[in-house]
Amino acid sequence: MKNKRMIGFLLVVCGSFFWGIGGTMAQQLFSLGIEVNWLVSTRLVIAGILLLIAQAIFKDRGQIFKIWREKRDAFRLLVFAIIGMLGVQYTYMASIKEGNAAVATLLQYLAPVMIIIWVTLRGLSKFTKKDAVTIVLALSGSFFLLTNGSLSAFAVPLPSILWGLLSGVTLAFYTLYVIPLLKRFDSLVVVGWAMLLAGLTMSLVQPPWDVDISVWTGATVFYLFVVIIFGTMLAFWFYIESLQTLTAKETSLLGNIEPLTAVLATVLWLKEPFGGFQWLGSSLILVMMVYIALKADREKLEERNDVGDADARVDV
């Protein structure tokens, strides 16, 4: 079990890393004239098809269409695809387009707070000291990381703020709503179909083939490749797969590696300065990740000890 949880931690960290890189490169694509609607529809359709192909090659291909046999599963998949997958993709990209990747990422990562509040209000989980600590570390780390400690950094267009807040809501929904499907089907099937359906829905607004490629450069093609394969296909697959062994709260909180990646990519790639408060924010996020991992392992150990003590009392 411990090895599976470690794999889950690695998956969500890698997925969030790819998300961070993808968001930064998406901003570059917008600066090169790529439209938000076209990028969302194209990346989702291509990534969805590739994931379903991977399922057919490496896993149980029978699951690809089995997910449509029961109305309950089909309905949940459709809702997850349109509200969850398309919602996360479009709102995040729209926030980047209207403002910048840093603010969009910060607002999106209010999702852990929304998830903790939701599961607490629904009585699915008690609010603990661990929740309080992780929320403080996640939000303060993201704030310092993306604003360098200056409130003036929030001076962005209102549409960017609204889209960013919506991206946080949809990410919280995305993380929670998909869990029942993951208990019945492989993550490749769930994410693959969700991406394909979301992409086809967006194609009604902006078809992938309706684009002028004559103005593309080598950089455009490279950015598109990274955004589609790493920033979409692998990022979403790894994030969803991590929910097989981690809780929704752990996955969403560990996902804060995304803003860290986005800022580091900006510093190393775009050569922009990195302030002292941003280093503080990076440190807080890393502390949060270590805290979650150590706390989770300690809780599992305590559970096993409690079970062992109970067994011993029964034997006596």
Backbone hydrogen bonds, N-H to C=O, Kabsch-Sander energy under -0.5 kcal/mol:
donor,donor_aa,acceptor,acceptor_aa,energy
5,R,1,M,-2.3
6,M,2,K,-2.1
7,I,3,N,-2.2
8,G,4,K,-2.1
9,F,5,R,-2.4
10,L,6,M,-2.4
11,L,7,I,-2.6
12,V,8,G,-2.3
13,V,9,F,-2.0
14,C,10,L,-2.7
15,G,11,L,-3.0
16,S,12,V,-2.2
17,F,13,V,-2.2
18,F,14,C,-2.6
19,W,15,G,-2.1
20,G,16,S,-2.4
21,I,17,F,-2.2
22,G,18,F,-2.7
23,G,19,W,-2.6
24,T,20,G,-1.8
25,M,21,I,-2.2
26,A,22,G,-2.1
27,Q,23,G,-1.7
28,Q,24,T,-1.3
29,L,25,M,-2.0
30,F,26,A,-2.2
31,S,27,Q,-1.6
32,L,28,Q,-0.9
32,L,29,L,-0.6
33,G,30,F,-1.4
34,I,29,L,-2.2
39,L,35,E,-2.3
40,V,36,V,-2.5
41,S,37,N,-2.2
42,T,38,W,-2.4
43,R,39,L,-2.4
44,L,40,V,-1.7
45,V,41,S,-2.1
46,I,42,T,-2.2
47,A,43,R,-2.0
48,G,44,L,-2.4
49,I,45,V,-2.1
50,L,46,I,-2.2
51,L,47,A,-2.2
52,L,48,G,-2.0
53,I,49,I,-2.1
54,A,50,L,-2.2
55,Q,51,L,-2.0
56,A,52,L,-2.0
57,I,53,I,-1.8
58,F,54,A,-2.9
59,K,55,Q,-1.8
61,R,59,K,-0.9
63,Q,60,D,-1.3
64,I,61,R,-1.3
65,F,62,G,-0.6
66,K,62,G,-1.1
67,I,63,Q,-1.4
68,W,65,F,-1.4
69,R,66,K,-1.7
74,A,70,E,-2.5
75,F,71,K,-2.8
76,R,72,R,-2.1
77,L,73,D,-2.4
78,L,74,A,-2.2
79,V,75,F,-2.4
80,F,76,R,-2.7
81,A,77,L,-2.5
82,I,78,L,-2.4
83,I,79,V,-2.4
84,G,79,V,-1.0
85,M,80,F,-2.9
86,L,81,A,-2.7
88,V,84,G,-2.6
89,Q,85,M,-2.3
90,Y,86,L,-2.9
91,T,87,G,-2.0
92,Y,88,V,-1.7
93,M,89,Q,-2.1
94,A,90,Y,-2.8
95,S,91,T,-2.0
96,I,92,Y,-2.0
97,K,93,M,-2.6
98,E,94,A,-2.4
99,G,95,S,-1.8
104,A,100,N,-2.1
105,T,101,A,-2.3
106,L,102,A,-2.2
107,L,103,V,-2.4
108,Q,104,A,-2.0
109,Y,105,T,-1.8
110,L,107,L,-1.3
111,A,108,Q,-1.6
113,V,110,L,-0.5
114,M,110,L,-1.8
115,I,111,A,-2.6
116,I,112,P,-2.4
117,I,113,V,-2.3
118,W,114,M,-2.3
119,V,115,I,-2.8
120,T,116,I,-1.7
121,L,117,I,-2.7
122,R,118,W,-2.3
123,G,120,T,-1.0
124,L,119,V,-2.0
125,S,119,V,-1.6
128,T,126,K,-0.5
132,A,128,T,-2.0
133,V,129,K,-2.7
134,T,130,K,-2.6
135,I,131,D,-2.4
136,V,132,A,-2.3
137,L,133,V,-2.6
138,A,134,T,-2.7
139,L,135,I,-2.7
140,S,136,V,-2.3
141,G,137,L,-2.1
142,S,138,A,-2.3
143,F,139,L,-2.4
144,F,140,S,-2.5
145,L,141,G,-2.4
146,L,142,S,-2.3
147,T,143,F,-1.8
148,N,144,F,-1.7
149,G,143,F,-0.5
150,S,147,T,-1.3
151,L,149,G,-0.5
153,A,150,S,-1.6
154,F,151,L,-2.0
155,A,152,S,-1.8
156,V,154,F,-2.6
160,S,157,P,-0.6
161,I,157,P,-1.5
162,L,158,L,-2.6
163,W,159,P,-2.6
164,G,160,S,-2.1
165,L,161,I,-2.4
166,L,162,L,-2.2
167,S,163,W,-1.9
168,G,164,G,-1.4
169,V,165,L,-1.9
170,T,166,L,-2.7
171,L,167,S,-1.9
172,A,168,G,-2.0
173,F,169,V,-2.3
174,Y,170,T,-2.9
175,T,171,L,-2.2
176,L,172,A,-1.9
177,Y,173,F,-3.0
178,V,174,Y,-1.0
179,I,176,L,-1.0
181,L,178,V,-0.7
182,L,178,V,-1.7
183,K,179,I,-1.2
184,R,181,L,-1.3
185,F,181,L,-2.2
190,V,186,D,-1.9
191,V,187,S,-2.9
192,G,188,L,-2.1
193,W,189,V,-2.4
194,A,190,V,-2.1
195,M,191,V,-2.6
196,L,192,G,-2.3
197,L,193,W,-3.0
198,A,194,A,-2.3
199,G,195,M,-2.8
200,L,196,L,-2.5
201,T,197,L,-2.1
202,M,198,A,-2.3
203,S,199,G,-1.6
204,L,200,L,-0.6
204,L,201,T,-1.1
205,V,202,M,-1.3
206,Q,202,M,-2.5
210,D,207,P,-1.3
211,V,209,W,-1.6
213,I,211,V,-0.9
215,V,212,D,-0.8
216,W,213,I,-1.4
221,V,217,T,-1.8
222,F,218,G,-2.1
223,Y,219,A,-2.8
224,L,220,T,-2.3
225,F,221,V,-2.2
226,V,222,F,-2.3
227,V,223,Y,-2.7
228,I,224,L,-2.6
229,I,225,F,-2.7
230,F,225,F,-0.5
230,F,226,V,-1.2
231,G,226,V,-2.8
233,M,228,I,-2.6
234,L,229,I,-2.6
235,A,230,F,-1.2
236,F,232,T,-2.3
237,W,233,M,-1.8
238,F,234,L,-2.7
239,Y,235,A,-2.1
240,I,236,F,-2.5
241,E,237,W,-2.7
242,S,238,F,-1.8
243,L,239,Y,-0.6
243,L,240,I,-1.1
244,Q,241,E,-1.8
245,T,242,S,-1.3
246,L,242,S,-2.0
251,T,247,T,-2.5
252,S,248,A,-2.4
253,L,249,K,-2.1
254,L,250,E,-2.7
255,G,251,T,-1.3
256,N,253,L,-1.6
257,I,254,L,-1.5
258,E,255,G,-2.3
260,L,256,N,-1.0
261,T,257,I,-2.5
262,A,258,E,-2.7
263,V,259,P,-2.2
264,L,260,L,-2.4
265,A,261,T,-2.8
266,T,262,A,-1.7
267,V,263,V,-2.3
268,L,264,L,-3.0
269,W,265,A,-2.3
270,L,265,A,-0.9
270,L,266,T,-0.7
272,E,266,T,-1.5
275,G,273,P,-0.5
279,W,275,G,-1.6
280,L,276,G,-1.8
281,G,277,F,-2.5
282,S,278,Q,-2.3
283,S,279,W,-2.1
284,L,280,L,-2.2
285,I,281,G,-2.0
286,L,282,S,-2.1
287,V,283,S,-2.5
288,M,284,L,-2.3
289,M,285,I,-2.1
290,V,286,L,-2.2
291,Y,287,V,-2.6
292,I,288,M,-2.3
293,A,289,M,-2.2
294,L,290,V,-2.6
295,K,291,Y,-2.6
296,A,292,I,-2.5
297,D,293,A,-2.0
298,R,294,L,-2.1
299,E,295,K,-2.2
300,K,296,A,-2.1
301,L,297,D,-2.1
302,E,298,R,-2.3
303,E,299,E,-2.1
304,R,300,K,-2.1
305,N,301,L,-2.3
306,D,302,E,-2.3
307,V,303,E,-2.2
308,G,304,R,-2.4
309,D,305,N,-2.5
310,A,306,D,-2.1
311,D,307,V,-2.3
312,A,308,G,-2.1
313,R,309,D,-2.2
314,V,310,A,-1.9
315,D,311,D,-2.3
316,V,312,A,-2.1
